[in-house]
Amino acid sequence: MNPLKKLAGQTAIYGVGTILARVLNYFLTPLYTSIFAPAVYAQYNKAYAYIAILLVILTYGMETAIFNFCQKKEDKPSVFSTALGSILATTAAFWILIFSFANPLADVMRYPGHADYVIWLGLIIGLDAVAAIPMAWLRQQNRPKMFTGITIVNILVNIGLNLFWLVYCRNLHMQGEIEPGSFIDKVYNHDIGVGYIFISNLIASLIKMICCIPIIVKIPFKFNKSLWKEMMIYALPLVISGLGFIINERLDILLLERLLPLPSEKADFEIGVYGGCYKLAILMTLFIQAYRFAAEPFFFSQLKENEPKKMYSKVMNYFVILCCLLFLVVNLYLDIFKYFIANEDFWVGLKIVPIIMMANLFLGVYVNLSMWYKLSGQTMFGVWFSIAGAVVTIVLNVLFIPVYGYMASAWTTLAAYFTMSVISYIVGRKYYPIPYNLRKILSLIFVSAGLVYISTRIPFDNFTVKFLINTGLLVFFIFVLYNIDAQFRNIVQIYKKKLWK
């Protein structure tokens, strides 16, 4: 099979689960914001910032290590079982700490009186960390359908429990229809409130772990100490690299909480608005997440093929084209997409959407660029690139959040990913040069950004007029793309012929 078609097909399959997961969070946002006050919704955003950061630490690069060492070692099951044994040991230590210090951790995380939140979140993180290893094994074995099946089960459980507790049970409580001693009375406590989001996630993570058990038991457990040392030397630098991603994605929420010069309630409102509008960049985020799942094993597999660098260059071209089209579709029709957030109080933050989407575009570019140091085994470079991004994120947020609020966080996210992309490209040219068509890539990005800027300056409030003008801008971009990109032109001509048959 054509390797590009294989990558596209696997991206699509992985995307089913990934898209459903993100859409879940996206479509639950109107539910959460209609049920909970902005301050409570901010608590939810902060909790998942902690989860994302700690999950990177607790998996410490073992997923990528599995892909790398399965290419190098004949005994692939040993690679899997060694990684799993390591993760099980560190997860057990993590849980001991969580249970032992839940109360002081709740105060540090600004959940006073809610040690239960800390325990629930800790259990979620641990279960997801352990499940990440068999899920990575499925990716390495090119079994995207099973990977997606387990992901979908996890998602459906999470959706079902959210709807059960926050819609069905809550509505019965608000209407005073819960009979004392009934099943609903036993399983629902209105005072738990936002905690039901965490409980739903915890049960879904447990079900996911149960689904992974058949994968685990089929492989004989062999912990190879010398192999483990090799894997740790390779993987640990990726922890800092991964933290760089998460710091850029999630640390802004935690910094906003501490740096906004506002009373607590108003600060939480700002955090809620920022978190809600951030989700409108979902299409770009979805595509990049699905792409990352498929791209990593794909890039490693291409090492054995002829001229892999030309293939990597082609992949980058297609990737940027698709990202630019997504960027334009969402931002040119933002007056339509904004209705996915029903509460108009959030719309004041819509101006961050094009900034966050462009930031995610550069994140995707960096994902492609960063493969050179993973492929060549020079993972320490990923550490330095991530440190550079993290420094940009921390310094700019600290300097400008007190002045510009969440707009500073949006622009800082773009600045961080752009910086990481530029540095990775410059260094990669020296150690693992790939013939990217830089002029074309930058032209497409600048043209798409310019068209969105023009759209924001349209001096008409009439929806129909703006819709027609924005559609014209999108058509103009496709016209430009058709004329400057031979790959895109060939695809259009192929489908044009099929259409006329």
N, C-alpha and C positions, 0 to 999 in steps of 0.2 A: 504493500500500500504506500502511496505517496506520503512521505513523512509529515508534510504540512497538513494534509487531509487528516492524518492520524491525530496530530496535535489538536486540530480544530474539532474533530469528533470527540476526543477525550475532554477537551475544554467544555464542550457542550454537555457531556454526561456529568462531569463534575459540577458544572454550572447548575444543573437541576437541583441538586441538594443545596449547593451554596446559595443559589438564588432564593430558594424556598426559605432558608434560614434567615437571610437578610430581609426578605419580604415579610417574614413573620415579625421581626423587630419593627419594620417599617409600618406595617398595618396595625400593629399593636400600639404604635405611638398615639394615634387619635384616641384609642381606648384609654390608655394610661392618662393622657392629658385631660380627658373628660372626667375621669374618676378622681384623680389626685390633684391637689393643689400644686402650683409650680415648685414650691419648696420640696415637696415629696417626690415629684418627678426628678428633681435634681439629685435626690438621694439615690435613685435608681441609676442615673447616669454615672454618679461617682462610684457606685458599687461595681459597675462593669468596667470602669477604668482600672480599678484594683485587680479585677479578675484577669484582664488582658495582660497587665504588667507581670503579675505573679505566675501566670501560665507560661510565659516565655522563660522565666527563671526556672520553673519546675520541670520543663521539658529539655532545657539546656542543649538545644541543637541536635538531639538524638534522632529526630526525624530525617534531617539532611544527612546525618552520619550513616543512617541505614542505606540511603540511596548511594552514597559514595562507596561504602565498603562492600555492598552487594555487587558492585561492578568490579571490585578488586579481588574479592575472596571467593573461592570455590564453595566454601561451606556457608551458604547464605542463611540457613536456619540458625547457625551459631551467631551470626550478626544480629538477627532478630532477638533471640533469647538473651543475649548479653545486654542489649539495649533495654529490653523489658525488665530484666533483673535489676539493672541500675535504677531505672525509673521507679520501680516498686519500693526499693530501699529508701530513696530520697523522699518519696511521697509519704511513706510511713513516718519518717522523721518530721516532715512538715505537719502532718496531722497531730502528732504528739505536741508540737509547739502550739498549734491552734487551740487545741482543747485545754492546754495548760495555762495559756495567757489570753483567753478570749475576752475577759473584762477589760484589762488594760489596752488591748488592741482596739476594742470598740471605742475607747476614749481617744486614742491616737487617730483613728479613722473618722472621728466626729460622728459616731453612732452611740452617744452616751445612753446607757441602759439597754443596749441592744447587743449583748454578747451573742444572742441567737443568730443575728445577722452574720456575725463574724464566723460562727461555726458553719452555718449553711453555705456561705461563700467559700470557706475553706474546703468543705467536702466537694463542692462543685469543681473547684480548681484541681483537687487531687484526682477525682474520677476522670476528668477530661485529660489530665496529664498522662495517666495510665492508658486510657483508650487511644491516645494519639499514636502509640507505638503499633498496635495491630492495624490502625487505620493507615499509617504510613506503609506498613507491609503490603496492604492491599494496593496502594498506589504503586509501590515498587514492582509488584507482580502484575501490573497492568490489569487490575480488576475494578475498573471504575463503576461498574453496575452494582457490585456488592457494596462498595464504598458509599455510593449514592443511596442505596437501599437502607443501610444503617442510618445514614444521615437523615433520611426522610422519616424513619421511625422516630428518631430523636425529636425531630421538628413537630410531628403530629402529636406526640405526647405532650410536648411543651404547649402547643396551641390549645389542645383540648383541656388541659388543666388550667391554663389562664382563663379560658372562656368559662369553665365550670365555676371557678372560685370568684373571678372578678366580674362576671356577667350574671350567670344563673344564680349562684348562692347570694351574691351581693344584692341583686334585685329582689329576691325573696326576703332578705333581711330588711331592706328599705321599705318594703310593702308590709312588713310585720307578719309574714306568712310562714315563718319557720316555727314548727311545733316543737315544744320542749321534749327532749328525748328522742327526736327523730334522727334519721341518718344525717341529714343536712346540719342539724344542730350539733351533732358530734364531730363533724369534719370541718365546720366553718366557724371561725371566730373573727368577727368584724374588726376587732382591734388589731389584728395582724396586718391588715392593710397591704402596703407595698411588699411586705414579707412574702405574700403569696406568689409574687413574681419569682423570688428566689427559690421558694419551695417547688414551684413548677419546674424550674430549671434543674434543681437538684434531682428530682424524680426522673426527669428526662435523661440526665447524665447517667443516672444509675441504670436505666433501661439500655442506654447506648453501651455501657460497660458490659452488661449481660449479653448483648448481641455480639460483642467482641470475644467472648469466652470461647466459642467454638473455633475461632481462628487461633487463639492462644494454645488450646489443648492439643491441637493437631501437630504442633511443632515441639519435638523433644527439647526439654530445657537443658541447655548447656551453657554455663557461664564461663566464658573464656577471659581470664584475668589479663593476659597480655593483649588480647584484642580490645578489651575494655579500655586499657590505657591508651592504645592508638586512637580509639574512637573519641575518647575524652580530649586528647590533644587536638584532634580535628574539630570537635564540636564546641568546646568551651568558648573559643573566639566568636562563634556564631551566636552565643548568648548575648554578648554585648551588641552584636549586629542586630539581633532580634529586638533587644531593648531599645535600640535606636529607632526602629520602626514604631514600637509601641509608645515610646516617649513622644514621638511626633504625632501619633494618632490620639493618644488618650491623656497625656500629662496636662494638656491645656485645661481640661475639666477640673483637675485637682488644683492647678495654679490659679484658675479663675476664682475658685472658692476662697483662696487665701489672699489674693492680691487685689480683688475688686474693692475700691474704696467706698463701699456701700454697706448699709445695714444688712444683717444676715438674710432677711426675707427678700429684699430687693436683689441681693447678690444671687440668691437661689433662683429668682425669677429670670435673671440674665443667663444663668447657666442652663435653665430649662429651655429658653428660647434658642440659645446656641446649639444645645443638644438636639432639639427638635428639627431645626432647619438644616443641621449637618446631615440628617438622614435623607434630605432631598437629593443629595449627591449619590443616592443608592445605586443607580444604574452603572456608574463608573466603578464604584466599589465592588459591585457584584461581578462585573466582568473581570476586574483585576484579580479578585479572590479566586474565581474559577480558573483563570489563566495560570495563576501561581501553582495551584494544585497539579495542573497538567504539565506545566513548563519544566519544573525541576527535574522529574524523572526523564522527560523528553530530551532535555539538553544533555544529560548524562549519557543517555542511550546513543545520541548522535556522535559521541566521541569516537566510536568505532567505524563510523561511516566516512566516505570520501568527502573532502572539502566541507567539514562541519561549519567552518566560519562563514562561508557563503550562506549556509542555511540559517545561521543565527541572524545574519544581516536581513535576510528576507522576512524572517519572523518579526523582527523589529519594525520593518516597514508596514506589514499588515497590522501589527499591534497599534501603531500610532494612528493609522488611518481609522481603525474602528473606534479608538478612544476619542479622536477629534469629532467623529460623527455623533457619538454619544454625548459629548460635551455640548455640541450645537443643538441636538434634539431637545435636551433637557432645558437649556438656558434660553433658547429662542421661544420655547413654549412653556416657560416657567409660570405664566398666568394660568395654565391648565394644571401643571404638576402641583402647584401650591395647594390645590384643594384636597390633596391627600392628607394635609393637616387641617382638620376641620375648624380648629380653634383659631380665629383670626388674630388673637393676641400674639401668636407666634410669627405672623407674617412680617413683623418689623425686622426680623432677622434674615429675610430672603436675600439680602445683598451679599451674604457670605457664600451663597450656593455656587456661583461661577468661580470664586476663589478656591473653594474647597475642591471642586471638580478638577480645576487645573492642577491643584496640588496633587490630587490622586493620579492624574495623567502622568506627572513627573515621577510619582511613586512607581507606576507601571514601567516607565522608561528605566528607572533605576533597577527594578527587578530584572529586566533584560540585561542591563549593563553589568550588574553585580555577578552574573553567572560566570564571568571570566575567572574571578578569584576562587570560586567554588570548584570550577572545572580543573583549574591548575593546582588546587590544593593549597593555595596561598590565602587561607581564610583570615589571617591577621589583618589583611587589607580591609576586610569587611568591618573589623573592629574600628579601625581608624576612620573609615567613612561614616560609620554610625556615631562615633564620638563627635565628629564634625557636625552632623545633623542634630545631635542632641544638644550640643553647645549652642547652636543657632536657636533651637527651640527654647531652651531655658533662658538664654540671655535676652532674646527679643521679647519673650513673654514677660519676663520680670521687668524689663525696661518700659514696655508699652501698654501692658494690661491696665495699670493704674490710670493711664491717660486715655486710651482708646477702647478699653473694655474688650468684648469678644471679637471685635474687628481685628484687633492686634493678634489674637490667636489664629484667626483665619489666614491673615497674610503671613504670619510666622510659619504656619504649616507649609504654605507654598514655598517660602524662602528656604526652609530646611530640606525639602525634597529636591528642589532645584539645585541647591548646593551639593547634595550627595550625588546627584546625577552628573554634574559637571566634573567633580573630583574623580568619580569612578571612571568616567570616559577618558580623562586626561591620563590617569595612571594606567588604565587598561591598555591604552595605545602602546605603552612601553613594554608591558609584560605579556600581554595576550591580545595583539591587535586584531580587531574584527572590522571588516570594511563596511561600516555603516555609511549610509548616504545622509550625512549630517545636514547638508543644505536642504534636502527635500523634507527631512523630519522637522527641522526648525521652521521651514516655510509653512508647512501644514499647521503647526502649532500656532504660529503668529497670525496666520490668516484666520483660523477659527476663533482665536481670542479677540482679534480685531472686529470680526463680524458680531460677536456678542456685545462688545463695547458699543458698536454702532446701534445695535438693537436697544440698548439701555438709554440711548439718546433720542429715540423716536419721539417727536413732539406731538403724539396723538394718544388720547386716552381710550379711543374707541377700540373695543376688543377685535372686531372684524378687520379693521384697517391694520392694526398691529399684527394680527395673525397672517394676513396676506403679505405684508412687508417682510416679516420674519421667514415666511416660507420662501420668498424670493431670495433672501440671504442664504438659506440652506441650499437652494438650487444652485446659486452662484458658487458655493463651496464645492458642490459635487461636480460642477462644470470645470472648476480649477483643478480638482483632483483628477478628473478624466484626462485633462490635457498634460499634466506633469508627471503622472504615475502610470507607467506602462503595465504594471501588474494589475492595477485597478481597471485600466482600460481593457485589458484582455478578459478579465472576469465579466465585465459588462457586456462585451461582445459575445462571449460564450453564452451567457444567459439570454441575450437578445436573440441569438440564433435559435435557442431552444424555445423561446417564447413564440417565434414566428412559425415554428413547425406545426 
